[in-house]
Structure formats: C-alpha cells, structure tokens
Amino acid sequence: MKGDGVDPTSLAMKAGRTERAVAAITDDGLFERLATAILREATPSYRSLVHPGVNLAGKTVKSPLDGIGFEMGADPPRMIAAQHTTTAVKKLEQKWLNDPAKIKRRRGSRATAPAGDVIKTAELAATERLRTPDLRVTLALTTNQEPDEALVRAVEAAGSERGLDIDIWSRSRLSSFLDSNPAGQWIRRQFLGIDQELLSAELLQELSRRSIAIHCPLDDPAAWVPRAIDGQLRANACRDVTFLVAGSGLGKTVACYRMLVKHVGSGRPGLVLPHEIVASASTLQQALELTRFGGRLVTWESSGRSPVSEFVFGR
C-alpha cells in the first residue's frame, strides 16, 4: 500500500505509537469506552451493543457482561456479548477461563477467584436459551495485551464447548483498526489524542462546522432578511455545480452562507473555500488540507478512490 507522498516510516512509527498508547491504558473505564467504540464501528452486527459496564461518569460498574446486544434481523437470532479487560497478560488466562466449579476447595478456605469471562458469558447464554432455544451467541473479548497462541486456542476451544463464537480483539487488532480505518483514526484522536490523517465522515463534518464558524458574515444575523436570491439558490441546489452571479449588495454572501448552515446542520458536509485557497490549491485534497490549518490528509492510491470524493461527492 503506497501513500500519496507519505513516508512509510512515519506511518509505521505512528502505528507503533498507537499500540503503545493502547498498551499503556490502566483506566478500565477508558479502555471499555475505547473498545466499545471500536467494536461498534468495525463490525456492523456489533452496532447494537449496549454498554452496561460503564456508568455516566466513565467508571466501570459491576455487570455480568460489559456489553450486550442482539443482531437485528438475524435468523436464527444472535446475541452479541462483550467483555473488556486491561488485565496483565500473565493473568489473562484466569480472567477469561477460570472455572470455579472445577476448583476443589478445602473446608474453611477462602473463596476462589470469580468465574472467567467465557464461563460467565456461557452461563448467561444458557439462561437466555431457555426462552430462545436456537439462540446463537458471539462473545467479543477485548484486551490491551497480546495473548499467546496457546491461550487463543484454549479460549476458542472453551467457547466452542459452550456454544459460543469467540471473537478476540487483542491490542494489535484494536490498534490496526485505529490506524488503518478513517473512522478508527477519528476514534483514536478522541481517546488517545493522536492526529487523524485519513479523512472520515466525522472529521469532514467537524471541518464543515469549523468552516461555517470561521466564515460567518460580520453583520448581525438578526438583520438578515429573505431575498429573491434565496429562492433562486434553493431551486438550483440539486445541481452538481451552481454558479451564483449577482450585483453587489444583493445578498449573495448571506444567501450562500444560510444555505450552507442548513446543509451542514442536516448532517451533510459543506465547506467555504475562499479565493486564496482556490488559487493556491491544485486539487480539492490540497484545499481540504489548507482548511484544517496545515493538517495532513492521506489519500491511499490503492483504494482507487480518494476519501475526499467518497464524502464530498458521494450521496
């Protein structure tokens, strides 16, 4: 994969930075929110996930599942469960697979460690299957560690034995999505503070809001009055390109600005490109870079289509 004028070494360094940042998370609530955001964005069937494992303050709360949802329209029905952990790699096997029923305790001895995530989820799945016998269950396990191959095989076997489809999201898999996917980079920026380089719908929407805030006409909006040019502009809004030409003082700037605000307010992208930017940029990609205050956007040649065209021209 080749970047458009981008040093591959710098991309590799940033990828390493992301993985180190994920590995360094010790706040369980932060990791749960990050992992949940990734799962919802990366896998369509996970978008229904409810997140009972974290409260409004961002702190973890006791819950048999950190995330739960049901895949819409699935036949047979499918429950999606999620369990997140920042447990050290040496204790990851116990966190996932500990089965108290298999541990013999001496009389008077202390209670054993709680059931592992696979065991807890299997027990809940068994209860749910009493009312939905043909229920299928997927368990997404996220960790900011990297389990070894023996643990991966053991978890898969334990899940299969209990009727669970296991989906492990290790540190490297989480980081790969954060680095290589435009929406992932948006999540990376929000949670880890690492700059976004790939254009996502969320970033383009943010740029649109910045653009209309910066280029708001200086006069008082309360003094704006409807004019004939407003209706003419709306009538031609369905065209791919509209050139608005009128004499001075007829309200061109305000009419265009009001239409842009409405357009962006409806969740669609829209940018003001002053003549200085148009004159200095040879491509829309360059113009977008200038609108984000010198930030760098990467266009991947192998995609066959610029992310700019995907979000600006796509409808």
C-alpha positions as CSV (number, residue, x, y, z in Angstrom):
1,M,0.0,0.0,0.0
2,K,1.5,3.3,-1.0
3,G,0.7,6.7,0.5
4,D,0.4,9.8,-1.6
5,G,3.7,11.5,-0.8
6,V,3.7,10.0,2.7
7,D,6.8,8.5,4.2
8,P,6.1,4.8,5.1
9,T,8.5,5.0,8.0
10,S,6.5,7.8,9.6
11,L,3.3,5.8,9.2
12,A,5.0,2.8,10.9
13,M,6.2,5.0,13.7
14,K,2.6,6.3,14.3
15,A,1.3,2.8,14.2
16,G,3.8,1.8,16.9
17,R,2.7,4.9,18.9
18,T,-0.9,3.8,18.8
19,E,-0.1,0.3,20.0
20,R,2.0,1.7,22.9
21,A,-0.8,4.1,23.8
22,V,-3.3,1.3,23.9
23,A,-1.0,-0.9,26.0
24,A,-0.4,1.9,28.5
25,I,-4.1,2.3,29.3
26,T,-4.7,1.5,33.0
27,D,-8.1,3.2,33.4
28,D,-10.6,0.4,32.9
29,G,-13.4,2.8,32.1
30,L,-11.4,4.5,29.4
31,F,-10.4,1.2,27.8
32,E,-14.0,-0.1,27.9
33,R,-15.3,3.0,26.1
34,L,-12.5,2.9,23.5
35,A,-13.0,-0.8,22.9
36,T,-16.8,-0.4,22.6
37,A,-16.4,2.4,20.1
38,I,-14.1,0.3,18.0
39,L,-16.4,-2.8,18.1
40,R,-19.5,-0.7,17.1
41,E,-17.6,0.9,14.2
42,A,-15.7,-2.1,12.9
43,T,-18.4,-4.7,12.8
44,P,-22.0,-3.9,11.7
45,S,-23.5,-6.6,13.8
46,Y,-21.9,-5.0,16.9
47,R,-23.5,-1.6,16.4
48,S,-26.4,-2.6,18.7
49,L,-24.2,-3.1,21.7
50,V,-25.4,-1.6,24.9
51,H,-22.7,-0.8,27.4
52,P,-23.8,-1.6,31.0
53,G,-20.2,-2.0,32.2
54,V,-19.5,1.8,32.5
55,N,-21.6,4.5,34.2
56,L,-22.2,8.1,33.1
57,A,-19.1,9.2,34.9
58,G,-17.0,6.8,32.8
59,K,-16.3,4.5,35.7
60,T,-16.7,0.7,35.5
61,V,-19.6,-0.9,37.3
62,K,-20.3,-4.5,38.3
63,S,-22.1,-6.3,35.5
64,P,-22.0,-9.9,34.2
65,L,-21.4,-8.5,30.7
66,D,-19.6,-5.3,29.8
67,G,-21.6,-5.2,26.6
68,I,-24.7,-6.9,25.2
69,G,-26.9,-6.6,22.1
70,F,-28.9,-8.6,19.6
71,E,-28.2,-8.6,15.9
72,M,-31.1,-7.0,14.1
73,G,-32.9,-9.4,11.7
74,A,-30.6,-12.4,12.5
75,D,-32.2,-15.8,11.7
76,P,-31.6,-17.7,13.9
77,P,-31.4,-15.0,16.5
78,R,-27.9,-14.0,17.7
79,M,-26.9,-12.3,20.9
80,I,-23.7,-10.3,21.0
81,A,-21.7,-10.2,24.3
82,A,-18.6,-8.2,25.0
83,Q,-16.1,-8.4,27.8
84,H,-13.2,-5.9,28.1
85,T,-10.0,-6.1,30.2
86,T,-6.7,-4.4,30.9
87,T,-5.6,-7.4,33.0
88,A,-1.9,-8.2,32.7
89,V,-1.0,-10.8,30.1
90,K,0.2,-13.3,32.8
91,K,-3.3,-13.2,34.4
92,L,-5.3,-13.2,31.2
93,E,-5.9,-16.9,31.1
94,Q,-7.6,-16.8,34.6
95,K,-9.5,-13.6,33.6
96,W,-11.0,-15.4,30.6
97,L,-11.2,-19.1,31.5
98,N,-11.3,-19.5,35.3
99,D,-14.0,-22.0,36.2
100,P,-14.7,-22.1,40.0
101,A,-16.7,-25.4,39.5
102,K,-13.6,-27.2,38.6
103,I,-11.6,-26.0,41.6
104,K,-11.7,-28.1,44.8
105,R,-11.6,-26.1,48.0
106,R,-10.8,-27.3,51.4
107,R,-13.3,-26.6,54.1
108,G,-12.8,-23.2,55.6
109,S,-10.6,-22.0,52.7
110,R,-11.2,-18.6,51.1
111,A,-13.4,-18.3,48.0
112,T,-11.8,-18.9,44.7
113,A,-11.3,-16.2,42.0
114,P,-14.5,-15.3,40.2
115,A,-15.6,-17.1,37.0
116,G,-13.7,-16.1,33.9
117,D,-15.4,-14.1,31.2
118,V,-16.0,-17.1,28.9
119,I,-17.6,-19.0,31.8
120,K,-19.8,-16.1,32.9
121,T,-21.0,-15.5,29.4
122,A,-21.7,-19.1,28.8
123,E,-23.9,-19.3,32.0
124,L,-25.9,-16.2,30.9
125,A,-26.2,-17.7,27.4
126,A,-27.6,-20.9,28.8
127,T,-30.2,-18.9,30.7
128,E,-31.2,-17.0,27.7
129,R,-31.5,-20.2,25.6
130,L,-34.3,-21.4,27.9
131,R,-36.6,-18.9,26.2
132,T,-34.8,-18.8,22.8
133,P,-33.5,-22.4,22.2
134,D,-32.0,-21.7,18.8
135,L,-30.1,-18.6,20.1
136,R,-26.5,-18.2,18.8
137,V,-24.0,-16.2,20.9
138,T,-20.9,-14.3,19.9
139,L,-18.5,-13.2,22.6
140,A,-16.1,-10.4,21.7
141,L,-13.1,-10.4,24.1
142,T,-11.1,-7.2,24.0
143,T,-7.7,-6.7,25.7
144,N,-4.9,-4.2,25.6
145,Q,-2.5,-7.2,25.9
146,E,-1.4,-9.7,23.3
147,P,-2.4,-13.3,24.3
148,D,-0.1,-16.2,23.2
149,E,-1.2,-18.8,20.7
150,A,-1.9,-21.4,23.4
151,L,-4.4,-19.1,25.2
152,V,-6.1,-18.2,21.9
153,R,-6.6,-21.9,21.2
154,A,-7.8,-22.6,24.7
155,V,-10.3,-19.8,24.6
156,E,-11.6,-20.9,21.2
157,A,-12.0,-24.5,22.5
158,A,-13.8,-23.4,25.7
159,G,-16.1,-21.2,23.7
160,S,-16.9,-24.0,21.2
161,E,-17.6,-26.4,24.0
162,R,-20.2,-24.0,25.5
163,G,-21.8,-22.9,22.2
164,L,-20.1,-19.5,22.0
165,D,-18.5,-18.0,18.9
166,I,-15.3,-16.3,20.2
167,D,-14.0,-13.0,18.6
168,I,-10.7,-11.9,20.2
169,W,-9.7,-8.3,19.8
170,S,-6.2,-8.1,21.1
171,R,-4.0,-5.0,21.3
172,S,-2.6,-5.3,17.8
173,R,-6.0,-5.8,16.3
174,L,-7.5,-2.9,18.1
175,S,-4.5,-0.7,17.1
176,S,-4.7,-1.8,13.5
177,F,-8.3,-0.6,13.2
178,L,-7.4,2.7,14.9
179,D,-4.5,3.3,12.4
180,S,-5.8,2.0,9.1
181,N,-9.5,2.9,9.1
182,P,-10.7,6.5,8.7
183,A,-13.4,6.1,11.4
184,G,-10.8,4.3,13.5
185,Q,-8.5,7.3,13.3
186,W,-11.3,9.5,14.4
187,I,-11.8,7.3,17.5
188,R,-8.0,7.3,18.0
189,R,-8.0,11.0,18.1
190,Q,-10.9,11.3,20.5
191,F,-9.5,8.8,23.0
192,L,-5.7,8.8,22.5
193,G,-5.1,12.3,21.2
194,I,-3.2,11.1,18.1
195,D,-3.7,13.2,15.0
196,Q,-6.0,12.0,12.2
197,E,-4.6,11.6,8.7
198,L,-7.3,9.7,6.9
199,L,-10.5,11.6,6.1
200,S,-13.6,10.2,7.8
201,A,-17.2,11.4,7.7
202,E,-16.8,12.6,11.3
203,L,-13.7,14.6,10.5
204,L,-15.3,16.1,7.4
205,Q,-18.3,17.1,9.5
206,E,-16.1,18.8,12.0
207,L,-14.2,20.7,9.3
208,S,-17.6,21.8,7.9
209,R,-18.6,23.2,11.3
210,R,-15.3,25.0,11.7
211,S,-15.6,26.4,8.2
212,I,-19.0,28.0,8.7
213,A,-17.9,29.3,12.1
214,I,-14.8,31.0,10.6
215,H,-16.6,32.4,7.6
216,C,-19.7,33.7,9.2
217,P,-20.6,37.2,7.7
218,L,-19.6,40.0,10.1
219,D,-23.0,41.7,10.2
220,D,-25.8,40.8,12.6
221,P,-27.7,37.7,11.5
222,A,-30.8,39.2,13.1
223,A,-30.7,41.8,10.4
224,W,-30.7,39.3,7.5
225,V,-34.0,39.4,5.5
226,P,-35.2,36.9,2.9
227,R,-34.5,37.9,-0.7
228,A,-35.3,36.6,-4.1
229,I,-31.8,35.2,-4.5
230,D,-32.5,32.8,-1.6
231,G,-35.3,31.1,-3.6
232,Q,-33.2,31.0,-6.7
233,L,-30.4,29.4,-4.9
234,R,-32.7,26.7,-3.4
235,A,-34.2,26.0,-6.7
236,N,-30.8,25.1,-8.1
237,A,-29.5,23.3,-5.1
238,C,-30.0,19.8,-6.7
239,R,-27.4,20.6,-9.4
240,D,-23.9,19.2,-9.2
241,V,-22.4,22.7,-9.6
242,T,-24.2,26.1,-9.3
243,F,-22.5,29.4,-10.0
244,L,-24.2,32.4,-8.2
245,V,-23.6,35.6,-10.1
246,A,-25.3,38.9,-9.0
247,G,-24.5,42.5,-8.4
248,S,-23.0,43.9,-5.3
249,G,-25.4,44.3,-2.3
250,L,-27.9,41.7,-3.5
251,G,-27.2,39.3,-0.7
252,K,-25.1,36.6,-2.4
253,T,-22.8,36.0,0.6
254,V,-25.6,35.8,3.2
255,A,-27.8,33.6,0.9
256,C,-24.9,31.1,0.3
257,Y,-24.0,31.1,4.0
258,R,-27.5,30.4,5.1
259,M,-27.9,27.5,2.7
260,L,-24.6,26.1,3.8
261,V,-25.5,26.3,7.5
262,K,-28.7,24.4,6.8
263,H,-26.9,21.9,4.7
264,V,-24.3,21.2,7.4
265,G,-26.9,21.2,10.1
266,S,-28.7,18.3,8.3
267,G,-25.5,16.2,8.8
268,R,-24.0,16.7,5.3
269,P,-20.6,18.1,4.6
270,G,-20.0,21.6,3.3
271,L,-17.0,23.9,3.2
272,V,-16.3,27.5,2.4
273,L,-13.2,27.8,0.1
274,P,-12.0,31.4,-0.1
275,H,-10.4,32.5,-3.3
276,E,-7.0,32.4,-1.7
277,I,-7.3,28.7,-1.1
278,V,-8.8,28.0,-4.5
279,A,-5.9,29.9,-6.1
280,S,-3.2,28.1,-4.2
281,A,-4.6,24.5,-4.3
282,S,-4.4,22.4,-7.4
283,T,-6.7,19.7,-6.0
284,L,-9.6,19.5,-3.6
285,Q,-7.4,17.3,-1.4
286,Q,-4.9,20.2,-1.0
287,A,-7.8,22.6,-0.4
288,L,-9.0,20.4,2.5
289,E,-5.5,20.3,4.0
290,L,-5.4,24.1,4.0
291,T,-8.8,24.3,5.6
292,R,-7.7,22.2,8.5
293,F,-4.9,24.6,9.4
294,G,-2.0,22.8,7.8
295,G,-3.0,19.3,8.8
296,R,-2.1,16.4,6.6
297,L,-4.7,14.1,4.9
298,V,-3.5,11.0,3.2
299,T,-5.1,9.7,0.0
300,W,-4.4,6.0,-0.5
301,E,-3.8,5.3,-4.1
302,S,-4.6,1.6,-3.8
303,S,-8.2,2.4,-2.9
304,G,-8.9,3.7,-6.4
305,R,-10.9,6.5,-4.9
306,S,-10.0,9.5,-2.8
307,P,-11.7,9.7,0.6
308,V,-12.5,13.3,-0.4
309,S,-14.6,12.1,-3.3
310,E,-16.2,9.5,-1.1
311,F,-17.6,12.0,1.3
312,V,-17.8,15.2,-0.7
313,F,-19.2,13.9,-3.9
314,G,-20.8,10.7,-2.6
315,R,-24.5,11.0,-1.9
